[in-house]
């Protein structure tokens, strides 16, 4: 094995180690213990080490409800159930990627769809609304919200819109190339549970939302399309997004007629006022993921820089920007780690193969790296939920040899990129990141590494 290959192998190993360390450091159960605890039947929440704790005696409530949905719904609901001291009047709903073989009878479990809703997503939403509409001042509601919840808990505001049309509506939004904040704005006007409507189903009940933020902290209202927070968008913004991406003409007829009937510029938006009796706690965020990655990269001897400027950019633009920034920094810091979090966007055109935005980003970057074959660089892009698009992997690693190795395996990298069919290529090279579903969701992480040996 050549010296350059040894260096590249070490960069691959270090990038994987940094990503895996960040995942392990952001354990959902540990995050619960940092933010809430119980003394007897009293819930204690301390917003920060310097803040005064908030005491909530749960014995004053006759009923406790848990409404959990998203990619981390199982891990979050299990963490809460393990800690709740008193459960005789506990009921709830959990819509997660799968129904566990063993679970409590106190919750109804649904295998919600993602990235597209399914019949279980709609059943979970109906059951959640049914429970909440019966919850009054005697009830305490835990909302456990995580990324992916937009699809896993869904119900059209217009009850005549079918499941098939609901799926097509979501699919059109995802394929549009719009950033997630804009996609979720449109979803809020379509859904009976988004834009604060879920929490408003129980206006008198005491509500406590625990959130895993897969969005920037400044924009928490986009987590699962803001089911328990007031809507911060306007009908005109929704109309502008529909126009910008020519969405109405792509929607199914029933969905198009629904939006046209809203008369959006003059419509009443979902709740914009503060939702009564509602607290929110961010258990974990993308900031925690990136900070853990930074700490581990520094422990491995890399000069580490964080740059999230390309969040929500097209994957090609993000690739060009990060490589340019990386090479500028490397002039002064040969052993370098550049971290970038958030999500890139991909506009899909059928036919679509097996892949995801992280592998799409990695392969696009590999073409640029191939122009400097002697450069000692490796780039990892992966999702913290362990799933990238419609593929079974979290993401992939690219380096200057990726394109030549792919051609040696008889792949056509240009065609793989065009067809959004990147997973077979990276799998054959042994360069996929495989974690399985993590039960967490703190957005994507891109790790650009360079060795001081080349």
C-alpha positions in Angstrom: 0.0 0.0 0.0 1.4 3.4 -1.0 2.1 6.1 1.6 -0.7 8.3 0.1 -3.2 5.5 0.4 -2.2 5.0 4.1 -2.9 8.8 4.7 -6.3 8.6 3.0 -7.3 5.5 5.0 -6.4 7.4 8.2 -8.5 10.4 7.1 -11.4 8.1 6.4 -11.0 6.5 9.8 -10.7 9.9 11.6 -13.8 11.3 9.8 -15.9 8.3 10.8 -14.6 8.5 14.3 -15.5 12.2 14.6 -19.0 11.5 13.3 -19.6 8.5 15.5 -18.3 10.4 18.6 -20.7 13.2 17.9 -23.6 10.8 17.7 -22.7 9.0 20.9 -22.2 12.3 22.8 -25.7 13.4 22.0 -27.6 10.6 23.8 -31.3 11.3 24.2 -31.6 9.7 27.6 -28.7 11.8 29.0 -30.2 14.9 27.5 -33.4 14.3 29.5 -31.4 14.2 32.7 -29.8 17.5 32.0 -33.1 19.3 31.6 -35.7 17.6 33.7 -35.9 15.5 36.8 -38.5 14.2 39.2 -38.7 14.5 43.0 -41.6 12.3 44.0 -44.5 13.4 41.8 -43.0 16.8 41.1 -41.5 17.6 37.7 -38.5 19.9 38.0 -37.2 21.8 35.0 -34.1 24.0 35.1 -33.8 26.0 31.9 -30.1 26.6 32.5 -27.6 26.1 35.4 -28.0 29.8 36.4 -31.8 29.8 36.1 -34.3 29.2 38.9 -35.8 25.8 38.6 -39.5 25.4 37.7 -41.6 23.0 39.9 -44.7 21.4 38.4 -46.6 19.1 40.9 -48.0 16.4 38.6 -50.3 15.0 41.3 -52.6 18.0 40.7 -53.5 16.6 37.3 -56.0 13.7 36.9 -54.6 12.7 33.5 -51.2 12.7 31.8 -50.9 12.5 28.1 -47.8 11.7 25.9 -47.9 12.7 22.2 -44.6 11.6 20.7 -43.8 11.8 17.0 -40.8 12.0 14.7 -37.6 9.9 14.1 -36.7 10.0 17.8 -40.3 9.3 19.1 -39.4 5.9 20.5 -36.2 7.0 22.3 -37.9 10.1 23.7 -41.0 8.3 24.9 -39.0 5.5 26.5 -36.8 8.0 28.2 -39.8 9.9 29.6 -41.6 6.7 30.6 -38.5 5.4 32.5 -38.5 8.6 34.5 -42.2 9.3 35.2 -42.9 8.4 38.8 -46.7 7.9 38.5 -48.5 6.3 35.6 -52.0 5.1 36.5 -53.8 7.8 34.4 -51.2 7.9 31.6 -52.3 7.5 28.0 -50.8 8.7 24.7 -49.7 8.3 21.1 -46.3 7.4 19.6 -45.7 7.7 15.9 -42.2 6.5 15.1 -40.4 4.9 12.2 -41.4 1.5 13.5 -43.5 -0.1 16.3 -41.3 -1.8 18.8 -42.0 -5.5 19.6 -42.3 -4.7 23.3 -44.1 -1.6 24.4 -46.4 -0.3 27.0 -50.2 -0.6 26.6 -50.6 2.9 27.8 -49.5 4.4 24.4 -50.9 3.6 21.0 -48.0 3.0 18.6 -48.0 3.8 14.9 -45.3 3.2 12.2 -45.5 6.6 10.6 -44.1 7.2 7.1 -41.0 9.2 6.2 -40.2 11.1 4.1 -43.7 10.6 3.0 -46.7 10.1 5.3 -48.6 6.9 5.2 -52.0 5.6 6.6 -50.4 5.2 10.0 -49.3 8.9 10.0 -53.0 9.9 9.5 -54.2 7.4 12.1 -51.7 8.7 14.7 -52.8 12.3 14.0 -56.5 11.5 14.4 -55.9 9.6 17.7 -53.7 12.5 19.0 -56.4 15.1 18.2 -59.1 12.8 19.8 -57.1 12.6 23.1 -56.3 16.3 23.1 -59.8 17.5 22.5 -60.9 15.6 25.6 -58.0 17.2 27.7 -59.0 20.1 29.8 -57.6 21.8 32.9 -57.2 18.5 34.7 -54.8 17.2 32.1 -51.0 17.6 31.6 -49.7 17.0 28.1 -46.1 16.0 27.2 -45.4 16.7 23.5 -42.2 14.9 22.4 -41.3 16.4 19.1 -38.4 15.5 16.7 -37.5 15.8 13.1 -39.5 13.7 10.6 -42.6 14.5 12.6 -44.0 16.5 9.6 -44.6 13.2 7.8 -45.1 10.9 10.7 -48.0 12.9 12.2 -50.2 14.3 9.4 -53.8 15.0 8.6 -55.2 17.3 5.9 -57.2 20.2 7.1 -59.6 19.4 4.4 -61.0 16.0 5.4 -62.0 15.2 1.8 -58.3 15.1 0.6 -57.2 11.5 0.2 -54.1 9.7 1.6 -52.9 9.4 -2.0 -53.2 13.1 -2.6 -51.6 13.9 0.7 -48.6 11.7 -0.2 -48.3 13.4 -3.6 -48.5 16.8 -1.9 -45.5 16.0 0.4 -43.6 14.3 -2.5 -44.0 17.4 -4.6 -42.7 19.7 -1.9 -39.7 17.4 -1.2 -38.7 17.3 -4.9 -39.2 21.0 -5.5 -35.7 22.0 -4.3 -37.1 24.4 -1.7 -35.4 24.7 1.6 -37.0 22.9 4.5 -38.2 26.2 6.1 -40.2 27.0 3.0 -41.5 23.5 2.7 -42.8 23.6 6.2 -44.4 26.9 5.7 -46.6 25.4 3.0 -47.3 22.4 5.2 -48.6 24.5 8.0 -51.5 25.8 5.8 -52.4 22.3 4.6 -52.4 20.4 7.9 -54.7 20.0 10.8 -51.8 19.4 13.2 -49.1 21.9 12.1 -48.7 25.6 12.7 -49.6 25.3 16.4 -52.9 23.5 15.7 -51.9 20.3 17.6 -51.4 22.2 20.9 -54.5 24.3 20.3 -56.6 21.2 20.3 -56.2 21.3 24.1 -56.2 25.0 24.9 -57.0 24.5 28.6 -54.5 21.7 29.4 -51.0 22.4 30.7 -48.6 21.6 27.9 -44.8 20.8 28.0 -43.0 20.3 24.7 -39.7 18.6 24.7 -37.9 19.1 21.3 -35.0 17.6 19.5 -34.1 20.4 17.1 -33.2 19.4 13.6 -33.2 23.0 12.5 -31.3 26.1 13.5 -32.2 27.3 17.0 -33.4 30.6 15.7 -36.1 28.7 13.7 -37.5 26.2 16.1 -40.9 26.8 14.6 -39.9 24.6 11.6 -39.3 21.4 13.7 -42.0 19.0 12.5 -43.7 22.1 11.0 -44.4 23.7 14.3 -47.2 21.6 15.8 -46.9 23.1 19.3 -45.6 26.6 18.6 -47.3 29.6 17.1 -47.0 30.0 13.3 -44.4 32.6 12.4 -45.2 32.7 8.7 -47.8 34.7 6.8 -50.3 33.6 4.1 -48.5 35.9 1.7 -45.2 34.0 2.4 -47.0 30.8 1.6 -48.4 32.2 -1.6 -44.9 33.4 -2.6 -43.4 29.9 -2.1 -46.2 28.3 -4.1 -45.5 30.8 -6.9 -41.7 30.6 -6.8 -41.6 26.8 -7.3 -44.7 26.6 -9.5 -46.2 24.2 -7.0 -49.9 24.6 -7.5 -49.7 23.2 -11.1 -47.8 20.2 -9.7 -50.1 19.4 -6.8 -53.0 16.9 -7.2 -56.3 18.5 -8.2 -57.8 18.2 -4.8 -54.8 19.9 -3.1 -54.6 22.6 -5.7 -58.3 23.4 -5.2 -57.8 23.5 -1.5 -55.0 26.1 -1.7 -56.9 28.1 -4.3 -59.9 28.1 -2.0 -57.9 29.5 0.9 -57.4 32.8 -1.0 -54.0 32.9 0.7 -53.1 36.6 0.6 -56.3 37.3 2.6 -56.5 34.0 4.6 -56.4 33.6 8.3 -53.1 32.0 9.2 -52.6 29.2 11.7 -52.2 30.5 15.3 -49.9 33.5 15.5 -50.6 34.3 19.2 -48.8 32.6 22.1 -50.4 29.2 22.8 -51.8 29.2 26.4 -50.3 27.0 29.1 -47.4 26.0 26.9 -43.7 25.5 27.8 -41.0 24.4 25.5 -37.6 22.8 26.2 -34.9 22.1 23.6 -33.3 18.8 24.7 -30.7 18.7 22.0 -29.9 20.6 18.9 -27.5 20.7 16.0 -25.3 23.0 18.0 -24.7 20.1 20.4 -23.8 17.7 17.6 -21.3 20.1 16.0 -19.7 21.0 19.3 -19.1 17.3 20.1 -17.6 16.8 16.6 -15.3 19.8 17.1 -14.1 18.6 20.5 -13.2 15.2 19.1 -11.5 16.6 16.0 -9.4 18.8 18.2 -8.5 15.8 20.4 -7.1 14.1 17.2 -4.9 17.1 16.5 -6.9 18.9 13.8 -7.2 22.7 13.7 -11.0 22.9 13.6 -13.3 25.5 12.1 -17.1 25.5 12.0 -18.8 27.1 9.0 -22.6 26.7 8.6 -23.1 29.4 6.0 -24.3 27.0 3.3 -27.2 25.6 5.3 -30.2 25.0 2.9 -28.1 25.7 -0.2 -28.2 23.6 -3.3 -25.8 20.7 -2.9 -23.6 21.8 -5.8 -23.3 25.3 -4.5 -22.6 24.0 -1.0 -19.9 21.7 -2.3 -18.1 24.5 -4.2 -18.3 26.9 -1.3 -17.0 24.5 1.4 -14.1 23.3 -0.8 -13.1 26.9 -1.5 -13.3 27.8 2.2 -11.4 24.6 3.1 -8.5 25.3 0.7 -8.2 28.9 1.9 -8.0 27.7 5.5 -5.5 25.0 4.7 -2.9 27.5 3.6 -2.3 28.3 7.2 -3.5 25.1 8.8 -2.3 22.0 6.9 -3.9 19.6 9.4 -7.4 20.9 9.2 -11.0 19.9 10.0 -13.8 22.0 8.6 -17.2 21.2 10.0 -20.5 22.3 8.4 -23.9 21.4 9.7 -27.5 21.7 8.4 -29.0 20.4 5.2 -28.4 20.9 1.5 -31.2 20.8 -1.0 -31.6 18.5 -4.0 -34.1 19.0 -6.9 -35.3 15.5 -8.0 -36.2 14.6 -11.6 -37.5 11.0 -12.3 -36.3 8.4 -12.7 -34.8 8.4 -9.2 -32.3 5.7 -8.0 -31.1 4.9 -4.5 -29.4 7.8 -2.7 -29.8 10.9 -0.5 -28.7 14.4 -0.2 -25.5 13.5 1.7 -24.3 11.0 -0.8 -25.2 13.4 -3.6 -23.1 16.1 -1.9 -20.2 13.6 -1.4 -20.2 12.5 -5.0 -20.4 16.1 -6.4 -17.4 17.0 -4.2 -15.5 13.9 -5.4 -15.5 15.3 -8.9 -13.7 18.4 -7.8 -11.3 16.4 -5.6 -10.4 14.3 -8.5 -8.8 17.3 -10.2 -6.1 17.2 -7.5 -5.3 13.5 -7.2 -2.3 14.0 -4.9 -4.2 16.0 -2.3 -4.6 14.3 1.1 -8.3 15.2 1.7 -11.4 13.2 2.8 -14.9 14.5 3.1 -17.7 12.9 5.0 -21.4 13.9 4.7 -24.0 12.0 6.8 -27.3 12.4 8.6 -27.5 12.1 12.4 -30.7 10.1 12.0 -28.7 7.3 10.3 -30.8 7.5 7.1 -29.9 9.4 3.9 -32.9 9.9 1.6 -34.3 6.6 0.3 -31.1 4.7 1.0 -30.3 2.4 4.0 -27.1 4.3 4.9 -26.4 7.6 6.7 -24.1 9.1 4.1 -20.7 8.6 2.5 -17.0 9.6 2.4 -15.3 10.9 -0.7 -11.6 11.6 -1.5 -9.5 12.3 -4.6 -9.6 8.7 -5.7 -13.4 8.2 -5.5 -14.1 8.9 -9.1 -11.2 6.8 -10.5 -12.1 3.9 -8.2 -15.8 4.1 -9.2 -14.8 3.9 -12.9 -12.6 0.9 -12.2 -15.7 -0.8 -10.8 -17.5 0.0 -14.1 -19.7 2.8 -12.6 -20.5 5.9 -14.5 -20.2 8.6 -11.8 -21.9 11.3 -13.9 -24.9 9.1 -14.5 -25.1 8.1 -10.8 -25.2 11.8 -9.9 -27.8 12.6 -12.5 -30.1 9.7 -11.5 -29.7 10.4 -7.8 -28.4 6.8 -7.6 -25.3 7.3 -5.5 -25.7 4.6 -2.9 -24.7 1.6 -5.1 -21.5 3.4 -6.1 -20.4 4.3 -2.6 -21.4 0.8 -1.3 -19.3 -0.9 -3.9 -16.3 1.3 -2.8 -16.9 0.5 0.8 -17.3 4.2 1.5 -20.8 4.4 3.0 -21.5 5.4 6.6 -23.7 2.8 8.1 -25.2 3.4 11.6 -28.7 2.2 11.2 -31.5 4.4 12.5 -30.1 6.2 15.5 -33.3 7.2 17.3 -32.1 10.8 17.1 -32.2 13.6 14.5 -30.0 16.6 14.8 -29.6 17.4 11.1 -26.6 16.5 8.8 -22.9 16.9 9.4 -20.2 17.5 6.8 -16.6 16.8 7.9 -13.8 18.0 5.6 -10.4 16.7 6.7 -6.8 17.3 5.5 -3.6 15.7 6.6 -0.4 17.6 7.1 1.4 14.8 5.1 0.2 15.9 1.7 
